[in-house]
Amino acid sequence: MRRALLLSLAVLVAPPVAAETQIRGVTLSTAGLALIEAEASLEDGALTLPFRRGEVDHVLRSLRVEDPLRAPMTLRLEGPGAFEDTFASLPFEPEALRDLSVLIAAMVGAQATFERDDTTRTGTLMGLRPVICEESGLPGCDVLSLRTPGGVLVQLPFDAATQIRFTDPADQAAIERGLAALRADARRQVIELRLDSRNPQDRFIEFAWLQPAPVWQTAWRATTRPDGVELTGWAVLENATTRDWNDITLTLATGAIQRLDVPLYTRLGPDAVTPALKLDMRMDAPMAMESMAPAVAPPLLDDRDSFSRYTLPEPITLPAGEMISLPFLSERIEDARQTLYRGGSGRAHPVITLEIENPLPLRLPAGVLTLFEAGGHAGDAMIPELAPGARERVEFAQDTAVSVREESAEEVALQSTRITDGILVAEDRTERSTRYRIEAPPEADRTLTLLHPLRAGWEMQTTGGTVELDATRFTLDLPAGTLTTHEVVESRVTVTRIALLDLDREALARWSGRVPDDATREILLQLQHLRAREVDLRRDRARLIETEAELIEDQSRLAGLIEQLGEDSGATADRRARVDAIDAEISELRAERARIDQDLDALDTALRDLLRGSD
């Protein structure tokens, strides 16, 4: 039976002890990064900092140090391939240190001492093989083959009572190196970075780095007050940095900053793929936690080109792995609620909206909004990120007491025509009418904001509206219990250009019945007459060509009979006379066709003169 035996090896190097790091400030970004600002004591010019494996890439690209002595610094750490490199130089694979039988197979030829009971043997290891157990007669036992210094080959039982010691110091060192590599690999989730300075003087240094962090989120509370709406922003965040935050300065950053994940702590070949670009990630909506927000001390505001920052005025304490929700911003805004219906939405009822304007000189972060009024929950909405001064209308409820029905119809009429350079230019005017039939609740008046969508190429005919970004806004007073109809009329003109020479008689007849002015209609009627004459001439010309082809065919047939029967045939003379007569008929047909061609040319000239004279 194969059994793994214990190898007692001395630990040669104790792991370094990380210096205590004091976190002073944390900036959480909507790009999914945390900027950690800390300080620590640099003793004998060195400082050891533990980081999780997934944080090392970000630390390598972002660590910055503020040294009061401004001495050069280096950052050292075990390479990403240290484990593989270690075993590449050893005479055995990692599995050999987990299974003694595999190690013995890899160390054949090594010098070793074997002890079992009171027997001790020293010699050259020759291998291990399975045998039948003497006591049970079943497989499962092993024997060890050994060559003694005197050249004697012996076999020793190999079981749990057998102890092995490799006598060559190089073999012992190889096993120790392998075990140390296995131990280090087991702790690969934590990588120790050593910060070294050329100046060994003890001192405090400040440093900062970026590392991945959950995106902080915003939960807005809006509470109606007699003087407006109190808007309070609550930050929902988690300390996922593995380090406790004790009385730190917390900053919340928002903006569309660019984030690159570059595999610096990875061995890359020359054909490595360029790292993927990650842009800031928008937040999911958390649940609102309280209906009333406490008074919020104003944060320190900072607006940059690509991001905005809110630095909380009070220190924050948050152990690693815990979440917190705390107010970071409070503003009083105008109570700009509206009952609103968007044309084309197909909804049966309007929605209740709240118009929010960002009063701050920096971006207002996106998040879920929970509205409270008269002590109750009035609805939820999503607020997008708002630039300074930007306004956004958000929906938080539906007014089911008001019903809206929308009906649309279109009428098309030919507005004008003209002929230019032989082109008929026709302008069609399309008028679209949209009727909104609105039923007000029986118990109360309403004021409805109607947003009729703007359509490209359409001109608004109904007056009294105000143009917004994508709609025309109408404000309608709805007396209680009434049915109000509001009609919105839009029009557009489409231009059609047609080459008159390409129109046949039927198309000209259709356009003659549509054009609104007599002059154009007269020209189209003349064109229609000329086209009819042209059709007749071309029909006659085609008939002449067909008759000529029949005569030529008959003449060829007669000539063939004359040649075949010769002069002896009594009918030859009649056939020759008929051939001569056909020649005369063909000549007459060709003369008539020539006259038709002249008439067609004259007709084409008349068509062009007519169009030219109409310009």
C-alpha positions in Angstrom: 0.0 0.0 0.0 1.4 3.4 -1.0 1.4 5.9 1.8 2.6 9.5 1.8 5.2 10.0 4.6 6.0 13.2 6.5 9.2 15.0 5.6 10.5 17.2 8.5 12.2 20.2 7.0 13.5 23.4 8.7 12.1 26.8 7.7 15.0 28.8 6.4 13.5 32.2 5.8 10.7 33.7 7.9 8.0 35.7 5.9 8.4 39.5 6.1 6.1 41.3 8.5 4.0 44.0 6.7 4.3 47.5 8.2 1.1 49.0 9.7 -0.5 51.2 7.1 -2.7 54.1 8.1 -5.5 54.8 5.6 -6.1 58.5 5.5 -8.5 59.0 2.6 -10.5 57.0 0.1 -12.0 58.3 -3.2 -14.6 56.0 -4.7 -15.3 56.4 -8.4 -18.2 55.4 -10.7 -15.5 53.8 -12.9 -15.2 51.0 -10.4 -11.9 52.2 -8.8 -10.9 53.3 -5.4 -8.0 55.8 -4.8 -6.5 54.9 -1.4 -4.4 57.5 0.3 -2.3 56.2 3.2 0.9 56.7 5.3 3.3 54.4 6.9 6.7 54.3 8.6 9.7 53.5 6.4 12.1 51.6 8.6 15.7 51.0 7.4 14.6 52.3 4.1 12.1 49.5 3.4 8.3 49.0 3.7 6.3 45.8 2.9 2.8 46.2 1.7 0.4 43.2 1.2 -2.1 43.3 -1.7 -4.6 40.9 -3.2 -3.6 39.3 -6.5 -6.3 41.1 -8.4 -5.0 44.5 -7.1 -1.4 44.2 -8.1 -1.9 45.3 -11.8 -3.5 48.5 -10.6 -0.9 49.1 -7.9 2.0 48.7 -10.4 0.5 51.3 -12.7 -0.7 53.8 -10.2 1.4 53.8 -6.9 2.7 57.2 -6.2 4.9 58.1 -3.2 5.4 61.4 -1.4 8.8 61.1 0.4 9.9 64.1 2.5 13.5 63.2 1.6 12.7 62.8 -2.1 14.9 59.7 -2.2 14.7 57.3 -5.2 12.3 54.4 -4.6 11.9 51.0 -6.1 9.1 48.5 -5.9 9.9 44.8 -5.6 7.7 41.7 -5.6 7.9 38.1 -6.5 7.3 37.6 -10.3 4.1 36.0 -11.6 6.1 33.0 -12.9 8.2 32.3 -9.8 6.4 29.0 -9.0 7.0 27.6 -12.4 10.6 29.0 -12.6 11.4 27.3 -9.3 10.3 23.8 -10.3 11.9 24.2 -13.8 15.2 24.1 -12.0 14.4 21.2 -9.7 14.7 17.5 -10.5 11.0 16.7 -9.7 7.5 18.1 -10.4 5.3 19.7 -7.7 3.3 16.5 -7.4 6.5 14.7 -6.1 6.3 16.7 -2.9 2.7 15.6 -2.3 3.4 11.8 -2.9 6.5 10.2 -1.6 6.3 7.4 -4.2 6.4 10.0 -7.0 9.4 11.7 -5.3 11.4 8.4 -5.0 10.7 7.7 -8.7 12.1 11.1 -9.6 15.1 10.8 -7.3 16.4 7.4 -8.6 20.3 7.5 -8.3 20.3 9.8 -5.3 22.1 8.9 -2.1 19.7 8.2 0.8 19.5 6.5 4.3 16.6 4.3 5.1 15.5 3.4 8.6 12.9 0.8 9.5 12.6 -0.7 13.0 16.2 -1.3 14.1 17.5 -1.6 10.5 19.4 1.2 8.9 20.7 1.0 5.3 22.6 3.6 3.2 23.0 3.5 -0.5 21.9 4.6 -3.9 18.1 4.7 -4.5 17.1 2.4 -7.4 13.3 2.8 -7.3 10.0 1.6 -5.7 7.7 -1.1 -7.1 4.5 -2.8 -5.9 4.4 -6.4 -4.8 2.0 -9.0 -3.2 1.7 -8.6 0.5 3.0 -11.6 2.4 0.4 -11.7 5.1 -2.7 -11.2 3.0 -1.5 -12.5 -0.3 -3.1 -9.5 -2.0 -1.6 -6.6 -3.9 -1.0 -3.3 -2.1 2.5 -3.5 -0.7 5.7 -1.8 -1.9 9.4 -2.7 -1.8 12.3 -0.3 -2.2 15.4 -1.2 -4.2 18.8 -0.1 -2.9 22.4 -0.5 -4.0 24.7 -0.5 -1.0 28.2 1.1 -1.0 29.6 -2.5 -1.4 27.6 -3.1 -4.5 25.0 -5.3 -2.9 21.4 -4.9 -4.2 18.8 -5.2 -1.6 15.0 -4.8 -1.3 13.4 -3.3 1.7 9.8 -3.2 2.7 8.3 0.3 2.2 5.5 1.3 4.5 4.5 3.8 7.2 7.4 2.6 9.4 10.0 3.5 6.8 12.0 6.7 7.2 14.0 8.2 4.4 16.7 10.9 4.5 18.5 12.1 1.4 22.1 12.5 2.4 23.3 14.8 -0.4 23.0 18.5 0.7 22.0 19.5 -2.8 19.1 17.1 -2.8 18.0 18.4 0.6 18.2 22.0 -0.6 16.1 21.1 -3.7 13.3 19.6 -1.5 13.4 22.7 0.7 13.1 25.0 -2.2 10.2 23.0 -3.7 8.3 23.0 -0.4 8.9 26.8 0.0 7.5 27.3 -3.5 4.4 25.2 -2.7 3.9 27.2 0.5 4.3 30.5 -1.3 1.9 29.4 -4.1 -0.7 28.5 -1.5 -0.6 32.1 -0.4 -0.8 33.6 -3.9 -4.0 35.5 -3.1 -1.8 37.9 -1.1 1.2 39.4 -2.9 3.8 41.3 -0.8 5.2 44.4 -2.4 8.4 45.8 -0.9 9.1 49.5 -1.2 12.8 50.2 -1.0 14.5 53.6 -0.6 18.2 54.3 -1.2 18.1 56.4 2.0 17.9 54.1 5.1 16.7 56.9 7.4 13.5 56.1 9.3 10.6 58.4 8.4 6.9 58.6 7.6 6.0 58.6 3.9 2.6 59.2 2.2 1.5 57.1 -0.7 -1.6 56.4 -2.8 -2.7 53.8 -5.3 -5.7 52.7 -7.3 -7.5 49.4 -6.9 -10.7 47.8 -8.1 -13.8 48.6 -5.9 -17.5 48.2 -6.2 -19.2 51.2 -7.9 -20.7 53.5 -5.3 -24.4 54.2 -5.9 -26.8 57.1 -5.2 -30.3 56.8 -3.7 -32.1 60.1 -3.9 -34.9 61.0 -1.5 -37.3 63.8 -2.5 -39.7 65.1 0.2 -42.3 67.8 -0.6 -42.2 70.8 1.7 -44.3 74.0 1.8 -41.4 75.9 0.2 -40.4 73.3 -2.4 -38.9 69.8 -2.6 -36.1 68.7 -0.3 -33.7 66.6 -2.4 -31.2 64.5 -0.4 -28.6 62.2 -2.0 -27.6 59.1 0.0 -24.4 57.3 -1.1 -24.5 53.5 -0.9 -21.0 52.0 -0.8 -19.0 49.1 0.4 -15.5 48.8 1.9 -14.1 46.0 -0.3 -10.5 47.0 0.0 -9.5 44.4 2.8 -8.4 47.3 4.9 -10.4 48.9 7.7 -11.3 52.6 7.3 -10.9 54.4 10.6 -11.7 58.1 10.6 -10.9 58.5 6.9 -11.7 61.3 4.6 -14.3 59.9 2.1 -14.6 61.4 -1.4 -17.3 60.3 -3.9 -16.3 60.9 -7.6 -18.6 60.7 -10.6 -18.0 61.2 -14.3 -17.3 59.4 -17.6 -13.6 58.8 -16.9 -11.7 56.2 -19.0 -10.4 53.1 -17.2 -7.8 50.7 -18.6 -7.1 47.3 -17.2 -3.5 46.5 -18.2 -2.0 43.1 -17.2 1.3 44.4 -15.8 1.6 41.4 -13.3 1.4 38.9 -16.2 4.0 37.4 -18.5 3.1 38.6 -22.0 4.6 37.4 -25.2 5.4 39.7 -28.2 1.9 38.9 -29.7 -0.1 39.9 -26.6 -3.5 41.4 -27.3 -4.0 45.0 -26.4 -6.0 45.2 -23.2 -9.7 46.0 -23.5 -10.9 49.5 -22.7 -13.4 49.8 -19.9 -15.4 53.0 -19.5 -17.2 54.0 -16.4 -20.0 51.7 -15.4 -23.4 53.1 -14.6 -25.0 52.0 -11.4 -28.0 49.8 -10.7 -30.7 51.2 -8.5 -30.5 50.3 -4.8 -33.5 50.3 -2.5 -34.2 53.5 -0.6 -33.8 52.9 3.1 -35.5 55.8 4.9 -38.3 58.2 4.2 -36.9 61.2 6.0 -33.3 62.5 5.5 -31.4 64.2 8.4 -29.8 67.5 8.0 -26.7 67.1 5.8 -23.5 69.1 6.2 -22.5 70.5 2.8 -19.6 68.5 1.2 -16.5 70.0 -0.3 -17.2 70.3 -4.1 -14.7 69.9 -6.8 -15.5 69.9 -10.6 -13.0 68.9 -13.2 -13.2 68.4 -17.0 -13.9 64.7 -16.7 -15.2 64.1 -13.2 -16.8 65.8 -10.2 -15.9 65.1 -6.5 -17.9 65.3 -3.3 -15.7 65.2 -0.2 -17.7 64.5 3.0 -17.1 67.0 5.8 -17.0 64.3 8.6 -14.6 61.4 9.0 -15.9 57.9 8.1 -15.2 54.7 9.9 -16.1 51.5 8.0 -14.5 48.1 8.6 -13.5 46.0 5.7 -16.3 44.0 4.2 -19.1 46.2 5.5 -21.5 48.5 3.7 -22.8 51.9 4.6 -25.5 54.3 3.4 -25.1 57.9 4.4 -26.3 61.3 3.1 -23.8 63.3 1.2 -25.8 66.1 -0.4 -29.0 68.0 0.3 -30.6 70.7 -1.8 -33.9 72.6 -1.9 -35.4 72.7 -5.4 -38.6 74.1 -6.9 -41.7 71.9 -6.7 -42.1 71.5 -10.4 -44.5 68.6 -10.6 -46.6 68.1 -13.7 -49.3 65.9 -15.1 -47.9 65.1 -18.5 -48.9 63.2 -21.6 -46.5 62.4 -24.4 -48.1 62.2 -27.8 -47.5 58.9 -29.6 -46.9 57.0 -26.4 -50.1 55.0 -26.7 -50.8 55.3 -23.0 -54.3 55.6 -21.7 -53.3 57.9 -18.8 -50.8 60.7 -18.3 -47.9 60.4 -16.0 -46.9 62.6 -13.0 -43.4 64.0 -13.4 -41.0 66.0 -11.3 -38.7 68.4 -13.2 -35.3 68.6 -11.6 -32.6 71.2 -12.3 -29.1 70.7 -11.1 -28.3 73.8 -9.0 -24.7 72.8 -8.3 -21.6 73.9 -10.2 -20.7 70.2 -10.8 -22.3 67.0 -12.0 -25.2 65.5 -10.1 -24.7 61.8 -9.9 -27.3 59.4 -11.4 -29.4 57.2 -9.1 -32.9 56.1 -8.0 -35.3 58.7 -6.7 -37.9 58.0 -4.1 -40.5 60.7 -3.7 -42.5 61.3 -0.5 -45.4 63.6 0.0 -47.9 64.1 2.9 -45.9 61.4 4.8 -46.5 58.7 2.1 -44.6 57.1 -0.7 -45.6 58.9 -4.0 -43.4 56.9 -6.4 -40.0 56.1 -7.7 -38.0 57.4 -10.7 -34.5 57.3 -12.1 -32.3 60.4 -12.3 -29.6 60.4 -15.0 -26.3 62.2 -14.4 -27.0 65.9 -14.7 -24.4 68.5 -15.8 -24.4 71.9 -14.0 -27.7 73.8 -14.8 -29.1 70.8 -16.7 -32.8 70.0 -16.3 -34.5 66.6 -16.5 -38.1 65.6 -16.2 -38.5 62.3 -14.4 -41.7 60.2 -14.2 -42.6 58.7 -10.8 -46.4 57.9 -11.0 -49.4 57.6 -13.3 -52.5 59.8 -13.0 -55.2 57.2 -13.6 -58.0 59.7 -12.9 -57.3 61.4 -16.3 -57.9 59.4 -19.6 -56.4 60.3 -22.9 -57.4 59.0 -26.4 -55.3 59.9 -29.4 -56.6 59.9 -33.0 -54.6 60.8 -36.2 -55.6 61.5 -39.8 -53.8 62.7 -43.0 -54.9 64.5 -46.1 -52.7 65.0 -49.2 -53.4 67.7 -51.8 -51.5 68.9 -54.9 -50.5 72.4 -53.9 -48.7 73.7 -57.0 -47.1 72.6 -60.3 -44.7 74.1 -62.7 -42.7 73.0 -65.8 -39.0 73.8 -65.9 -36.5 72.5 -68.5 -39.0 69.7 -69.5 -39.4 68.7 -65.8 -42.8 68.7 -64.1 -42.2 70.0 -60.6 -45.2 69.1 -58.3 -45.5 70.1 -54.7 -47.8 68.0 -52.5 -49.0 69.4 -49.2 -49.7 66.8 -46.5 -51.7 67.9 -43.5 -51.7 65.6 -40.4 -54.3 66.2 -37.7 -53.9 64.7 -34.3 -56.8 64.9 -31.9 -56.3 64.4 -28.2 -59.6 63.6 -26.3 -59.0 64.2 -22.6 -61.4 63.2 -19.8 -60.8 65.1 -16.6 -61.6 63.6 -13.2 -65.1 64.5 -11.9 -63.9 65.8 -8.5 -61.0 68.1 -9.3 -59.6 70.4 -12.0 -56.3 69.4 -13.7 -53.6 71.2 -15.7 -52.2 68.9 -18.3 -48.8 69.3 -20.0 -49.1 67.8 -23.5 -45.9 67.0 -25.3 -46.6 66.6 -29.0 -43.5 65.0 -30.6 -41.5 67.0 -33.2 -41.3 65.2 -36.6 -38.5 65.9 -39.0 -39.8 67.8 -42.0 -43.1 68.8 -40.5 -44.2 72.3 -39.7 -46.5 73.0 -36.8 -49.7 74.8 -37.8 -51.4 74.9 -34.3 -50.4 78.0 -32.3 -49.9 78.4 -28.6 -47.2 75.7 -28.1 -43.7 76.1 -26.9 -40.9 74.2 -28.7 -38.7 72.0 -26.5 -35.9 69.6 -27.4 -38.0 67.0 -29.1 -41.6 68.1 -28.7 -44.0 71.0 -28.8 -45.4 71.7 -25.3 -49.0 72.7 -24.8 -50.5 73.6 -21.4 -54.2 72.6 -21.2 -56.6 73.5 -18.4 -59.0 70.6 -17.7 -62.2 71.6 -15.7 -63.4 68.8 -13.5 -65.8 66.3 -15.2 -65.3 67.7 -18.7 -64.2 66.2 -22.0 -61.6 68.4 -23.7 -60.5 68.0 -27.3 -57.2 69.5 -28.4 -56.3 69.3 -32.1 -52.7 69.6 -33.3 -52.2 70.2 -37.0 -48.9 69.8 -38.8 -48.1 70.0 -42.5 -45.2 69.3 -44.8 -44.6 69.8 -48.5 -43.0 67.1 -50.6 -41.6 67.9 -54.1 -41.9 65.5 -57.0 -39.8 66.0 -60.2 -40.8 64.1 -63.4 -39.3 64.3 -66.9 -42.3 64.9 -69.1 -40.6 63.3 -72.2 -40.6 60.1 -70.2 -44.3 60.1 -69.6 -46.7 58.1 -71.8 -50.2 59.2 -72.8 -51.9 57.5 -69.8 -49.5 59.2 -67.3 -50.0 62.6 -69.0 -53.8 62.1 -68.7 -53.6 61.4 -65.0 -51.5 64.5 -64.3 -53.8 66.6 -66.5 -56.6 65.8 -64.1 -54.6 66.7 -61.0 -52.8 70.0 -61.8 -54.4 73.1 -60.2 -53.5 75.7 -62.8 -54.9 76.1 -66.3 -51.6 76.9 -68.0 -49.9 73.7 -66.9 -53.0 71.7 -67.7 -53.1 73.1 -71.2 -49.5 72.1 -71.8 -50.1 68.6 -70.5 -53.2 68.3 -72.8 -51.1 69.3 -75.8 -48.4 66.9 -74.8 -51.1 64.2 -74.4 -52.3 65.0 -78.0 -48.8 64.9 -79.4 -48.1 61.6 -77.6 -51.3 60.1 -79.0 -50.2 61.2 -82.5 -46.8 59.7 -81.8 -48.4 56.4 -80.8 -50.4 56.3 -84.0 -47.3 57.0 -86.2 -45.2 54.4 -84.4 -48.0 51.9 -84.8 -48.2 52.6 -88.5 -44.4 52.4 -88.9 -44.3 49.1 -87.1 -47.1 47.8 -89.5 -45.0 48.9 -92.5 -41.9 47.2 -91.2 -43.9 44.0 -90.6 -45.5 44.1 -94.2 -42.1 44.8 -95.8 -40.7 41.7 -94.0 -43.5 39.6 -95.3 -43.0 40.8 -98.8 -39.3 40.2 -98.7 -39.9 36.7 -97.4 -42.5 36.0 -100.2 -40.0 37.4 -102.8 -37.2 35.1 -101.6 -39.5 32.1 -101.8 -40.5 32.9 -105.4 -36.8 33.5 -106.4 -36.0 30.1 -104.9 -38.7 28.3 -107.0 -37.5 30.0 -110.2 -34.0 28.9 -109.6 -35.1 25.4 -108.7 -37.6 24.8 -111.6 -35.7 26.8 -114.3 -37.1 28.4 -117.4 -38.9 25.2 -118.6 -41.7 25.7 -116.0 -44.8 27.4 -117.3 -45.3 29.4 -114.1 -41.8 30.9 -114.2 -43.0 34.0 -116.1 -45.8 34.6 -113.6 -43.3 34.2 -110.8 -40.9 36.7 -112.3 -43.7 39.2 -112.8 -44.7 38.8 -109.1 -41.1 39.3 -108.0 -41.0 42.6 -109.9 -44.4 43.6 -108.5 -43.1 42.9 -104.9 -40.1 45.2 -105.6 -42.5 48.0 -106.4 -44.6 47.4 -103.3 -41.4 47.4 -101.1 -40.4 50.7 -102.6 -43.7 52.2 -101.8 -43.6 50.9 -98.2 -40.2 52.3 -97.7 -41.2 55.7 -99.1 -44.2 55.7 -96.7 -42.0 54.7 -93.8 -39.6 57.6 -94.6 -42.6 60.0 -94.5 -43.6 58.6 -91.1 -40.0 59.1 -89.9 -40.1 62.7 -91.0 -43.4 63.1 -89.2 -41.9 61.6 -86.0 -39.0 63.9 -86.2 -41.3 66.8 -86.6 -43.4 65.6 -83.7 -40.3 65.3 -81.5 -39.4 68.8 -82.4 -42.9 70.0 -81.6 -42.7 68.3 -78.2 -39.4 69.9 -77.3 -40.6 73.3 -78.6 -43.7 73.0 -76.5 -41.7 72.2 -73.4 -39.1 74.9 -74.2 -41.8 77.5 -74.6 -43.4 76.6 -71.3 -40.3 77.5 -69.2 
